[in-house]
Amino acid sequence: MGSENLHAPRERLSAKTLAMHQAIVSLMEELEAADWYRQRADDCDDDHLRDILLHNMREEIEHAAMVLEWLRRNDADFDEQLRTYLFTESNVVDVEEEEEGKGEGGAKPQKPNGFTIGKLPGSPLSRRK
């Protein structure tokens, strides 16, 4: 386990925090392994070996997805964010802006329309040359 990555004394951490740590470190390791296999497959000249490396990459992605689902099921914050952003068709930045707008009395944040009054004296913009 990635215990060496704990940022607080183990004895001061709850069982839930330790389990979350195990899951997060495992997720990081699975994603890193998937990245390594993909790079090796791209660099490989042997077609059969490339197929094996890509198979291994997909296995690591499967493992990462399983850990991510465990995180979603065991942490309300992960659940909320994953439900907001995963499997959407919209641009994720647009989804974020829409979600932020909900927290402000339901009003969606206004995007600038390109019209400006000018630079205010003393503002960072007025000092640019």
Stockholm file with secondary structure:
# STOCKHOLM 1.0

chainA/1-129         MGSENLHAPRERLSAKTLAMHQAIVSLMEELEAADWYRQRADDCDDDHLRDILLHNMREEIEHAAMVLEWLRRNDADFDEQLRTYLFTESNVVDVEEEEEGKGEGGAKPQKPNGFTIGKLPGSPLSRRK
#=GR chainA/1-129 SS CCGGGCSSCGGGSCHHHHHHHHHHHHHHHHHHHHHHHHHHHHHCCCHHHHHHHHHHHHHHHHHHHHHHHHHHHHCHHHHHHHHHHTTCCSCHHHHHHHHHHHTTTTCCCCCCCSCCCCCCTTSHHHHCC
#=GC SS_cons         CCGGGCSSCGGGSCHHHHHHHHHHHHHHHHHHHHHHHHHHHHHCCCHHHHHHHHHHHHHHHHHHHHHHHHHHHHCHHHHHHHHHHTTCCSCHHHHHHHHHHHTTTTCCCCCCCSCCCCCCTTSHHHHCC
//
